[in-house]
Amino acid sequence: MKSDLHNKTVPRLARAKAIHPVKGADGLIRPPWAASDGLLQHYYDNEWGMPIHDERGLFERLSLEAFQSGLSWLTILRKREAFRRAFKHFDPDTVAAFTDHDIERLMADAQIIRNRAKIIATVRNARATLKLREQGGLATFIWSFKPQSTPMPKSMDEVPTVSEQSLALSKALKERGFRFVGPTTMYALMEAVGMVDTHLLESHRRGSSGVWA
């Protein structure tokens, strides 16, 4: 969105290339970004946009969205299992206890994205996640920003990149010590976990989350 890569979400990454729905060899209609690679298609068909309500799952998505900043989601998907190993399956209690030694270990791990600022932010975000338990927990907090309505895009150029709710969520998380949680990143998170449904109207996945009619 802000750069030629549109920064945060897969749909935005693809928007500059193609905007209209694509019918695959299987006869199913998907957005262009999900038709460009087998790994992306599998992710789109089975995971993207489905609700996540558990703390660990949301912490993982929050972390991976932060690592994606400036990169493509395909890069993150290819490294996802390595990220899970490196960050102990994104268990917030475990990551919150990471020391400087762990940070140097992660910086030496060529299988993940070795960005010191993002690694440190992930550890701090884990600690902030633990503190959020005093307010009902990360899942309850994030889902409290779910909007009253969801977009109805026919093509990728109608998919928003930010919203009033993502701006508010970003601000609220930053106030609680989270980092790499800008409004664009938060909108990408909201898309990925079903808080908004930005599947194109013709897509075979539209409405599959059960969150939106």
N, C-alpha and C positions, 0 to 999 in steps of 0.2 A: 503493500500500500504506500508506504512512504518512499520506497526505493523502486528501482526497476524490477526488483523481485517481489514487490508488494509486501515484503517483510513476513507476515505472520502465518497466514493460513494457506493451505493448498489451493483452494479456489482462487485466492487472490494471486497466487503465483502463476496460475494458468490464465488469468483473465486477459493478459496482454496478448496471448497467443490465440485463444479461441473462447467464444462466449456462449455458443449454442449447445443444446443437448446433443449427445451422440448415441446412436443405436449400435450396440456391440454385436459381435458375431452370434452371441447367445440370444439376441433379440431384445435384450433389456436396455433401457435408456438410462444414461448416466451423464453427469456433467463432464466436460472435456478433460478436466484434470484426472478424473478417475478412469478414463479410457486410455490414458497414455502409457501406463505401466502395469504389469501384472500385480506387483506388490501393492500399488496404490488402489487398484481395482478391488483386491481382496479386502483391504482396509476399509474402503468405502462400503462394500457390500455387507460387511460383517461387524463393523465397529463404529465408524464415524457417525456421530449424531445420536448414538444410543445413550440413555441416561446412566450416569455414574453418581452414586450417592454415598459411597464409602470413603472414609478419610484417606486411606492409602491410595486408592484409585485416583482420587482427585489430586492428591499431592504429586503422584506420578505425572498426570496430565499437565498440571501447573508447571512442573519442572521441565518437562519436554517442550512445552510451548515456549518457555524461556530460552531453552537451548536453541530452538529453531530460529530465533531472531536473526535476520540477515541471511538465513539459509533456506533450503527447500525442505518440505516435510518428508520427501523421499529420503533425504540424507538422514533424517532422524529415524525413520522406519528401519533403514538398513542397519542402524547402530542401536536399535532399541534394546535388544537382548544384552548387548554389551553394557548399555546404561544400567539396565536392571541388575546385572552382576556387580558393577562398580558401586552402585548406590544401594546395595543390599535390598533389592526389590522395592526401593523407595519406602521402606518402613520409616515413618517420621521419627520414632523414638531412637532408632539406630542412627539415622543420618544426623539428628540433632546432637548426638554425642561425638561426631567426627571431630578429630583434632587437626592441628597443623600437619601432622604426619600423614593423616588421611588425605588432606588436600594435596600434598606433594605426591602421594601415591596416585591420585586421580590425574594430576598433571603429567604423570609419566605413562599413563594408560593411552596408548595410541589407538585403541578401539573406540574411544569416545571422543567428543569434541573437547579439546583441551583449552578451554577458555577460563582463565583463573577467576575473572569477575563472576561468570555464571556459576562456576563450581562453588565459590564462596557464598553466592546468593542462595544456592540450593540448600546449603547447610543452615544458613540463617533463616530461610523460609521454613525449614523443618522445625527449628526452634520456635518460630512464630506460630506454626501450626499447633504445637503443643500448648502454647499460651491461649490459643483460640478455644481450647477445650473448656475454658472457663466461661465462654460465651455460647456454648452449645456445640462447638466443633466446626471444623473447616467445611464440611458438607452442608450443614445447616446454614452457615454464614454465606457461602457462595450462592446456594440456591435461593436465598432470600432476595437476591437481585434478579430473579426470573421476571421478565416483562409480562405485561398483560396480553400482548399479541406477538405474533411472529411474522417475519417477512414472507412474501408470496412471490418469489422470483421466477420469471420465465427464462431468463438467461443470466449469465454470470455478471453482466454489467449492472444487474438489478440487485445483486447481493451486497448488503451493507458491509462496511469494514470497521465500523464503530457504532456505538449506540449510547443513548443517555444512561442506560443501565451499566454498560461496560465502563463508561467514564466514572460512574459512581462506585462500582466495584473496585476499580483500579485505585481510586482515591482512598477508599476504606481499607484496602489491604496494605497500602503504603503506610497509612497511619498506624497500622499494627505491626510494622516492621518488615513487611514483605518487599522484595526487590525483583526487578525484571517483570513487573506486572502492569505494564502500560495498558491504556484502554484498548489498543488494537490487539494486543496479546490476550487480553481478557475477553474480547469479542470472539477471538479464535477459540478460546477455551469454552465459551458458552455454546458455540456451534458444535464443538467436538463432543460435548457431554449432553447434548440434547436440550439445553436451556432455551435455545432458539432452533427453529427448523429452517435451515437455508438450503435444503435440497430443492433443486429446481422442480417446478410443478409437474413436469413430464417424467421426472425420474422415478424409477421403480422403487426407490427408497423413501419417497415423500410420505410423511406421516408414520413411518415405521417405528418411531420411538415410543409411540403411545402417549407422549406428553401433549401433543397438539392434534386436534381433530383434523 
